[in-house]
Amino acid sequence: MGAHWRPGPWLHVPSRPASMGMVRSLGESYYMSADVSQFEPHDIVLMAYNHNIVIHAEKVLEDGSVSDTFTHKTLLPEDMDPLSVSGTLTPEGMLVVSVMRIPTMGVMEPPTPPAYRSEAHL
């Protein structure tokens, strides 16, 4: 998917690589995380479109060249609320993305999903 992955000091923590990018459901929200510790917050862009969440980070040097990039795309279930996407950067450099679920009211046939796109810079 175009992501450049480099082994780092976090490899000794067995749970972190296994949980990275995996969507977890907790209560009324979905959560996923990605290790972006090699980037500054202003290098990271969080995008949502249709049922996808995309994390893109790019480290640009002073001369304008790109020294490192990271892209991670995750498909979320159809009941995600695209307007509720938010990201939190932990002190360890993990980006935790949360998305609220749209409550279902027992509708038998789902309506046609609207096309949308939102983008947030940290």
C-alpha atoms as an extended CHARMM CRD file, in Angstrom:
* protein
*
       122  EXT
         1         1  MET       CA              0.0000000000        0.0000000000        0.0000000000  PROA      1               0.0000000000
         2         2  GLY       CA              2.9700000000        2.3340000000       -0.3830000000  PROA      2               0.0000000000
         3         3  ALA       CA              3.8020000000        2.3940000000        3.3090000000  PROA      3               0.0000000000
         4         4  HSD       CA              7.4380000000        2.3260000000        4.2670000000  PROA      4               0.0000000000
         5         5  TRP       CA              7.9310000000        0.3000000000        7.4020000000  PROA      5               0.0000000000
         6         6  ARG       CA             11.1850000000        0.2900000000        9.2750000000  PROA      6               0.0000000000
         7         7  PRO       CA             11.9470000000       -1.9060000000       12.2730000000  PROA      7               0.0000000000
         8         8  GLY       CA             12.1990000000        0.1740000000       15.3900000000  PROA      8               0.0000000000
         9         9  PRO       CA             12.4950000000       -0.0580000000       19.1450000000  PROA      9               0.0000000000
        10        10  TRP       CA              8.7690000000       -0.8500000000       19.5190000000  PROA      10              0.0000000000
        11        11  LEU       CA              9.2780000000       -4.3880000000       18.1800000000  PROA      11              0.0000000000
        12        12  HSD       CA              9.9170000000       -5.6880000000       21.6950000000  PROA      12              0.0000000000
        13        13  VAL       CA              6.3020000000       -4.8270000000       22.5820000000  PROA      13              0.0000000000
        14        14  PRO       CA              4.3810000000       -7.7920000000       21.1520000000  PROA      14              0.0000000000
        15        15  SER       CA              0.9380000000       -6.1930000000       21.2020000000  PROA      15              0.0000000000
        16        16  ARG       CA              1.7480000000       -3.0370000000       19.2450000000  PROA      16              0.0000000000
        17        17  PRO       CA              2.5350000000       -4.4290000000       15.7620000000  PROA      17              0.0000000000
        18        18  ALA       CA             -0.3650000000       -6.9020000000       15.9840000000  PROA      18              0.0000000000
        19        19  SER       CA             -2.8980000000       -4.2040000000       16.8990000000  PROA      19              0.0000000000
        20        20  MET       CA             -1.6880000000       -1.5240000000       14.4840000000  PROA      20              0.0000000000
        21        21  GLY       CA             -4.3200000000       -0.7550000000       11.8690000000  PROA      21              0.0000000000
        22        22  MET       CA             -6.8150000000       -3.2600000000       13.2440000000  PROA      22              0.0000000000
        23        23  VAL       CA            -10.3150000000       -1.8740000000       13.7380000000  PROA      23              0.0000000000
        24        24  ARG       CA            -11.7200000000       -2.4630000000       17.2040000000  PROA      24              0.0000000000
        25        25  SER       CA            -15.3200000000       -1.8770000000       18.2150000000  PROA      25              0.0000000000
        26        26  LEU       CA            -15.9150000000       -0.5170000000       21.7050000000  PROA      26              0.0000000000
        27        27  GLY       CA            -19.3760000000        0.6140000000       22.7320000000  PROA      27              0.0000000000
        28        28  GLU       CA            -20.6990000000        3.0900000000       20.1760000000  PROA      28              0.0000000000
        29        29  SER       CA            -17.3260000000        3.7000000000       18.4830000000  PROA      29              0.0000000000
        30        30  TYR       CA            -14.7230000000        2.1080000000       16.2510000000  PROA      30              0.0000000000
        31        31  TYR       CA            -11.0400000000        2.5790000000       17.0320000000  PROA      31              0.0000000000
        32        32  MET       CA             -7.8310000000        1.9650000000       15.1290000000  PROA      32              0.0000000000
        33        33  SER       CA             -4.2380000000        3.0150000000       15.6830000000  PROA      33              0.0000000000
        34        34  ALA       CA             -1.0420000000        3.5080000000       13.7050000000  PROA      34              0.0000000000
        35        35  ASP       CA              2.5430000000        4.1490000000       14.7700000000  PROA      35              0.0000000000
        36        36  VAL       CA              3.5610000000        7.5370000000       13.3640000000  PROA      36              0.0000000000
        37        37  SER       CA              6.2690000000        8.2370000000       15.9460000000  PROA      37              0.0000000000
        38        38  GLN       CA              8.8240000000        9.1420000000       13.2700000000  PROA      38              0.0000000000
        39        39  PHE       CA              6.6720000000       12.1100000000       12.1500000000  PROA      39              0.0000000000
        40        40  GLU       CA              5.7970000000       15.4800000000       13.6500000000  PROA      40              0.0000000000
        41        41  PRO       CA              2.0830000000       16.2310000000       14.2090000000  PROA      41              0.0000000000
        42        42  HSD       CA              2.0590000000       18.7590000000       11.3300000000  PROA      42              0.0000000000
        43        43  ASP       CA              3.3230000000       15.9870000000        8.9720000000  PROA      43              0.0000000000
        44        44  ILE       CA              0.2030000000       13.8480000000        9.5420000000  PROA      44              0.0000000000
        45        45  VAL       CA             -3.0860000000       14.0560000000        7.6200000000  PROA      45              0.0000000000
        46        46  LEU       CA             -6.1700000000       12.0490000000        8.6010000000  PROA      46              0.0000000000
        47        47  MET       CA             -8.7700000000       11.6150000000        5.8300000000  PROA      47              0.0000000000
        48        48  ALA       CA            -12.1870000000        9.9780000000        5.7070000000  PROA      48              0.0000000000
        49        49  TYR       CA            -14.1000000000        9.1820000000        2.5430000000  PROA      49              0.0000000000
        50        50  ASN       CA            -16.9130000000        6.7270000000        1.8540000000  PROA      50              0.0000000000
        51        51  HSD       CA            -16.1580000000        4.0250000000        4.4660000000  PROA      51              0.0000000000
        52        52  ASN       CA            -12.3820000000        4.4630000000        4.4300000000  PROA      52              0.0000000000
        53        53  ILE       CA            -10.0090000000        6.0710000000        6.8770000000  PROA      53              0.0000000000
        54        54  VAL       CA             -6.6180000000        7.0610000000        5.4710000000  PROA      54              0.0000000000
        55        55  ILE       CA             -3.6420000000        8.1200000000        7.5630000000  PROA      55              0.0000000000
        56        56  HSD       CA             -0.9480000000        9.7950000000        5.4850000000  PROA      56              0.0000000000
        57        57  ALA       CA              2.2800000000       11.2360000000        6.8560000000  PROA      57              0.0000000000
        58        58  GLU       CA              5.1150000000       12.8200000000        4.9290000000  PROA      58              0.0000000000
        59        59  LYS       CA              8.3720000000       14.2180000000        6.2890000000  PROA      59              0.0000000000
        60        60  VAL       CA              9.5850000000       17.0520000000        4.0580000000  PROA      60              0.0000000000
        61        61  LEU       CA             13.1360000000       18.3160000000        4.4370000000  PROA      61              0.0000000000
        62        62  GLU       CA             14.1090000000       21.9890000000        4.2500000000  PROA      62              0.0000000000
        63        63  ASP       CA             15.1750000000       21.6020000000        0.6100000000  PROA      63              0.0000000000
        64        64  GLY       CA             11.6640000000       20.3500000000       -0.2630000000  PROA      64              0.0000000000
        65        65  SER       CA             12.6050000000       16.6960000000       -0.7170000000  PROA      65              0.0000000000
        66        66  VAL       CA             10.5790000000       13.9820000000        0.9880000000  PROA      66              0.0000000000
        67        67  SER       CA             12.6360000000       11.8640000000        3.3880000000  PROA      67              0.0000000000
        68        68  ASP       CA              9.9190000000        9.5250000000        4.6680000000  PROA      68              0.0000000000
        69        69  THR       CA              6.2770000000        8.7170000000        3.9540000000  PROA      69              0.0000000000
        70        70  PHE       CA              3.6290000000        6.5700000000        5.6170000000  PROA      70              0.0000000000
        71        71  THR       CA              0.1710000000        5.7180000000        4.2920000000  PROA      71              0.0000000000
        72        72  HSD       CA             -2.3390000000        3.4050000000        5.9180000000  PROA      72              0.0000000000
        73        73  LYS       CA             -5.8710000000        2.8470000000        4.5980000000  PROA      73              0.0000000000
        74        74  THR       CA             -8.5730000000        1.0500000000        6.5710000000  PROA      74              0.0000000000
        75        75  LEU       CA            -12.0820000000        0.1160000000        5.4970000000  PROA      75              0.0000000000
        76        76  LEU       CA            -14.6350000000        0.5770000000        8.2950000000  PROA      76              0.0000000000
        77        77  PRO       CA            -18.1030000000       -0.9590000000        8.6150000000  PROA      77              0.0000000000
        78        78  GLU       CA            -20.9870000000        0.8080000000        6.8700000000  PROA      78              0.0000000000
        79        79  ASP       CA            -22.4870000000        2.1260000000       10.1150000000  PROA      79              0.0000000000
        80        80  MET       CA            -19.5890000000        4.5510000000       10.7050000000  PROA      80              0.0000000000
        81        81  ASP       CA            -20.3980000000        8.2610000000       11.0320000000  PROA      81              0.0000000000
        82        82  PRO       CA            -17.9380000000       10.0650000000        8.7230000000  PROA      82              0.0000000000
        83        83  LEU       CA            -18.4620000000       13.3930000000       10.4760000000  PROA      83              0.0000000000
        84        84  SER       CA            -17.3060000000       11.9770000000       13.8100000000  PROA      84              0.0000000000
        85        85  VAL       CA            -13.7780000000       10.9550000000       12.7520000000  PROA      85              0.0000000000
        86        86  SER       CA            -11.1710000000       12.2190000000       15.2180000000  PROA      86              0.0000000000
        87        87  GLY       CA             -7.5340000000       11.4730000000       15.9030000000  PROA      87              0.0000000000
        88        88  THR       CA             -5.4350000000       11.6720000000       19.0480000000  PROA      88              0.0000000000
        89        89  LEU       CA             -1.6480000000       11.4740000000       19.0600000000  PROA      89              0.0000000000
        90        90  THR       CA             -0.2260000000        9.7460000000       22.1520000000  PROA      90              0.0000000000
        91        91  PRO       CA              3.1230000000       10.7810000000       23.6900000000  PROA      91              0.0000000000
        92        92  GLU       CA              4.5940000000        7.5360000000       22.2920000000  PROA      92              0.0000000000
        93        93  GLY       CA              3.6940000000        8.5620000000       18.7190000000  PROA      93              0.0000000000
        94        94  MET       CA              0.6440000000        6.3370000000       18.2240000000  PROA      94              0.0000000000
        95        95  LEU       CA             -2.2150000000        7.9500000000       16.3110000000  PROA      95              0.0000000000
        96        96  VAL       CA             -5.4970000000        6.6610000000       17.7370000000  PROA      96              0.0000000000
        97        97  VAL       CA             -8.4480000000        7.2420000000       15.3990000000  PROA      97              0.0000000000
        98        98  SER       CA            -12.0030000000        7.0280000000       16.7110000000  PROA      98              0.0000000000
        99        99  VAL       CA            -15.2270000000        6.9930000000       14.7070000000  PROA      99              0.0000000000
       100       100  MET       CA            -18.7380000000        6.9480000000       16.1360000000  PROA      100             0.0000000000
       101       101  ARG       CA            -21.2660000000        4.4020000000       14.9370000000  PROA      101             0.0000000000
       102       102  ILE       CA            -24.5650000000        5.5510000000       13.4410000000  PROA      102             0.0000000000
       103       103  PRO       CA            -27.3420000000        4.1460000000       15.6070000000  PROA      103             0.0000000000
       104       104  THR       CA            -29.6280000000        1.8480000000       13.6540000000  PROA      104             0.0000000000
       105       105  MET       CA            -33.3500000000        2.2820000000       14.1640000000  PROA      105             0.0000000000
       106       106  GLY       CA            -34.3590000000       -1.1230000000       12.8740000000  PROA      106             0.0000000000
       107       107  VAL       CA            -34.4580000000        0.0110000000        9.2600000000  PROA      107             0.0000000000
       108       108  MET       CA            -34.9510000000       -3.0400000000        7.0780000000  PROA      108             0.0000000000
       109       109  GLU       CA            -33.3340000000       -1.6400000000        3.9410000000  PROA      109             0.0000000000
       110       110  PRO       CA            -30.3490000000        0.6950000000        4.2870000000  PROA      110             0.0000000000
       111       111  PRO       CA            -30.5220000000        3.9170000000        2.2650000000  PROA      111             0.0000000000
       112       112  THR       CA            -27.9810000000        4.6050000000       -0.4610000000  PROA      112             0.0000000000
       113       113  PRO       CA            -24.8990000000        5.9790000000        1.3200000000  PROA      113             0.0000000000
       114       114  PRO       CA            -23.9940000000        9.5510000000        0.3890000000  PROA      114             0.0000000000
       115       115  ALA       CA            -20.5810000000       10.3140000000       -1.0820000000  PROA      115             0.0000000000
       116       116  TYR       CA            -18.4280000000       12.3380000000        1.2820000000  PROA      116             0.0000000000
       117       117  ARG       CA            -14.8780000000       13.2570000000        2.1360000000  PROA      117             0.0000000000
       118       118  SER       CA            -13.4220000000       14.9810000000        5.1480000000  PROA      118             0.0000000000
       119       119  GLU       CA             -9.8290000000       15.8040000000        6.0110000000  PROA      119             0.0000000000
       120       120  ALA       CA             -8.1450000000       16.9320000000        9.2130000000  PROA      120             0.0000000000
       121       121  HSD       CA             -4.6070000000       18.2020000000        9.7490000000  PROA      121             0.0000000000
       122       122  LEU       CA             -3.1770000000       17.6080000000       13.2230000000  PROA      122             0.0000000000
